[in-house]
Amino acid sequence: MSIQILGTGAYLPEKTVTNDDLAQMVETSDEWIMQRVGIRERRVSVNETTAEMAEKAARNALDAAGLEPEALDLIIAATVSSDSICPSLSARVQMMLGAHCPAFDLNSACSGFLFALDTAAAFIARGGYQHVLVIGAERLSRVLDWTDRSTCVIFGDGSGAFVVAPGEQLLASRIYTQGNDSALSISAGQNNSPFFARELAPYKVVMNGQETFKFAVRRLEEDIKLLCAQAGITPEQLDWIVPHQANTRIIDLCARRLKLPIEKFYMNIERCGNTSSASVPISFDELARSGKLKKGDLIAMSAFGGGLSSAGCIIKW
């Protein structure tokens, strides 16, 4: 048994922070940021929590699916920036929606949404789960060092969601982890124990840009090839690729290595920045609502991130 996507939804906070705005805060410029990552602006939450953004994306996905929250059998949320360790983000969303189903969180950094989608497919295949809400939501602005130009210019806030059910859309799926905390990490940064002697890193995003770039390019290319082999197709047969929106240079290089036109890669990074686990569902929702998708289109979704991790899938629209 496979799955089908009944509805998608996304939400971006209202406040836009441009590169020129950031140039007033750190030593940077629009030209510097555009050349290195391809981001011109990003959205930042002013008064909304991660859960509140997640709820809005979830309601948009439920509306698109034509379902009420009571129809949900399970909620899985992917995030690295939940408002609290307990309750989980998914539990908060369940309460806000008025749903009555199990809910749990999953953390695999920027790959988290596709890990959660793969997990939803496994629950559906097991039986007993008809409607699963899968969420990727991040308020990364709360974990950034806003004095560090190498990270604060990259990330943005937002949320995306899918409602999935039993079906035959999912042709291939893959998740991958290569344990590594030197390329990208976010420390918990809090220690209340009088017995713990080790010093903890500060609570902020720390990234080795070069190491992360190399991993991302390799995994994006290899995962798409492996997914296509699993689905019994070639990369050339893909109609769309929805990649994690981390860096336009990563996507450009992957397109050249796969010998695919860049037009097949859906990108919104210039407007949204890197929204971590929310990146793929926000991008897919935009594509789904654009009217560009046709019945039978083959679409690959692929992500990579801290952990180190990567994940991907191919669906037939």
Buried (B, 14 or more C-beta within 10 A) or exposed (E): EBBBBBBBBBBBBEBBBBBEBBBEEBEBBBEBBBEBBBBBBBBBBEEBBBBBBBBBBBBBBBEBBEBEBEBBBBBBBBBBBBBEEEBBBBBBBBEBBEBEBBBBBBBBBBBBBBBBBBBBBEBBEEEEBEBBBBBBBBBBBBBBBEEBBBBBBBBBBBBBBBBBBBBEBBBBBBBBEEEBEEBBBBBEEEEEEEEEEEEEEEEBBBBBBEBBBEBBBBBBBBBBBBBBEBBEBEBEEBBBBBBBBBBBBBBBBBBEBBEBEEEBBBBBBBBBBBBBBBBBBBBBBBBBBEEEBEEEBBBBBBBBBBBBBBBBBBBBB
